[in-house]
Amino acid sequence: MNTHVPVWDIWVRLGHWAIVVAICFQWYSGEDIGLIDAHATVGILLAGWVAFRILWGFVGPEYARFQTFTPKSPQALYQSVIRLIRREPEATPGHSLTGGVGVYLLLTLIGLAALTGMASTDDIFFDGPLVSVLPRDWVDWASSSHHLITKLVFITAGLHVAAIAYHSLVIKEPLLAGMVSGRKPSHGVALHTPRADTTAIRVKGALLMAVCLGGSYGLFGLYLS
């Protein structure tokens, strides 16, 4: 029976849409010296969000956890790709294995973009908060790599949008609706605990988000700046 069940918790959903806005802003502000402070602040908060999402991948609800979308073998990932080509949805309420690889890639690139940005300098207008505590060779590498890594973030985000369009229009999976309401077709799979729609998950997520975002801004935005 393919009923709709709660899959995405409020923090995964808010984080998803916040990342959309943040990536668009970083693309717009990246070359504007007048917005460099705002660009840096958003980058610091993105680092905090990546820390939250990594931790949430271990302590969050069932389908936010990495174990539910990590390929167990190359063969499992291959079969996921084949199903994608054949326009066959995977029998899971959460991320497909192919989509899970995309999650790992995007988290890695956003984290690297944030860290290299905080370790960058143009030797004129801007010094990232990590510049004063890192060796000059590391700073030079970060400064030269940051633009390339951010381009990879934008490309990966564009591929993510294209994948959502493919799933929505071709495979007929309600991915966008699920990321708004939190509910998706169950594909006959029974939910396990912790569920995405409980008060305990909302409170735990709020506390962890506050610690990660507040800690990131406190350390990089205030203490080291």
N, C-alpha and C positions, 0 to 999 in steps of 0.2 A: 504494500500500500504506500503510495507516494504522497504522503501528507507533508505540509509545511511545518518545520520545526525550528526552534531557536538555535542558530548556529554561531552567529557573530555577536559578541558582546559589545556593549556601548563603547568601550575603549578602543577596540579594534576598528569599529566604524568611525568614531571621531578621528582617530589617528589616520585612517585612510584618507578622509576628506581634507584633513589638515595638511597632509603631505602633498596633496594635489595643489592646494593653495600655496604652500611654501615653495614647491618646485617652480611654480609659475612666477612667484615673486623673485626667487633667486635668479631665474633666467632674465627677468626684466631689470633687476637692480645690479647685476654682476659687473656691468661696464659703466655704471653711473657713480662717479666719485661722490656726488652729493648724497647718495643712499648707502655709502659704504658701511656706516655704523649700523644701520638697520639690516643690511645684508649680513654683517657679522653676527648680530644678535640672533637672527633667524637660523644661521648656521649653528650657533651654540645650542639653541633649542632643538634643532634637528639631531644633534649629537645626543642630547638627553632623551629624545624620543627613540632613537635607535637602541640606547641602553634599556629603556623601558620595554621595547618590543622583544629584545633578546631575553630578558628576564621573564616576560609574559609568555614566551614560548616554552617555558618550563613550569610556571606556576599558574597560568591562566586557565580558562575553560578548555574543554576537550579539543575543539577544532582550532583554537589559537595555538595549541602546542605543536612544536616541531615534529614530534613523533608521529603525528597524524598525516603529515605530507612529505616526509623524508623518504625518498626511494630506498627500498631495502636492498636493491641490487641494480646493476646496469640493465638487466633484462626487464625489471619492473618499470624502469624509466622508459625503456624502448617501447614497451607495450602501451604506456601512457601516450607517447608521441604518435604511435600508430592509431590509437583511438581518436586522437585529435585530428589526424589527417582524414580518418574515415567519418568524421563528424558524429562520433559516438560519445556521449557524456560518460564520465567515470561514475561508478556507483558509490559515490560518497557525497555527503552534504557539504563537506569542506573543500579545501583546495585540492585540485588534481595534483598528481605527482609532478607534471610539467609546470603547473602553476607554482608549486612549492619551490622548484628550482628558481623560478623567477623571483619569488619572495626573498630567497637567500641572496640572489644577485643584487637586487635593489637595496636590501639592507646593507650589504657590503659596500656598494658604491656610495650610498648616502653617507655611511659612516666615514669612509675614506675622504669623501669630499669635505665633510665637516672638519675632520682632523687636519687635513692638509691646508684648509682655509685658515684654521686657527694657528697653524705653524708657518704661515706665509708672511712675506713682507715685500713691499715695493721700494723700500729704503727711502721713501719720500713722505707719503701721506698715511700709510697704514702699516702697523705691526700687529700681527695676530697675538693673542694672549700666550701662546706657547713659544713665541720667538725668543723670549728672554731666558727660557729654561732649557732650550735645546741646542745642540752643537750647530755651528754655522753650516756644516755640510748637510745636515738634515733640513735646516731651514731653506737652503738653496734648492734641495730636491723637492720639498713641499711646494715652494713658490713656483717652480717650473712645472710641477705635475698637477697642480690644482685645477687649472683650466681644462686639461685633458680629461681628468676624472669627472669634472662637472659636465662636460660634453657627453661622456658615457652615461651619466645619470639621466640627462635629457633624452638620449637615444633609447635607453632602457625604458624610461617612462613612456615614450612614444610607442614602443613595442607593446608595453603593457596595455595602453589604450587600444591599440589595434587588436590585441588578443581578446580584450573584453568585447569589442565590436564583433569579432568572429564568433565568440561563444554566444553572444546575444542574438545576432542576426542569422547565423548559419546553423549553430547547434541548438539554438532556442533555449539556452539556459538563462534564467533571470538573475544574472550576476549583479547588475546595478540595483535592482529591487532588493536583493538580499543584503547589499551593503547599506541600504537605507533602513530597512525594517529589521534586519538581523535574522530574518527567517528565510529558509531555503527548502526545496524539496528534499525529503529524507532518503529517497531511493531505497526505501525499505530497511534502512540501517537504524538500529536502536541507538538512542543517545545514552551516553554514560556520564558520570559525574567527573569533574564539576561542570554543571550546565552553564550556558552563557547568560541566562536570564534571571539569575538569583541575586538577592540583595548582597550576599557575601562577596560575590564576584565584583559587583559594582563598587563596594566599599574598598575591597582589596586593591582593585585597579586604580581607584582614586588616590589611595595612599601611595601606591607605588609610582604612579605618574607624577604626583607632587614631589616625591623624593628624587626621581630621576631628572625632571625638568628643573626643579629648584636647585638640586645639587649641581647640575651642569651650568646653570646660569650663575650660581653663587661662586663656583670655582673658576670658570673661564671668563664670565662676564664681569665679575666684581673683584675677586681676589687676585687673579693673575693679570688683569688688564691695567 
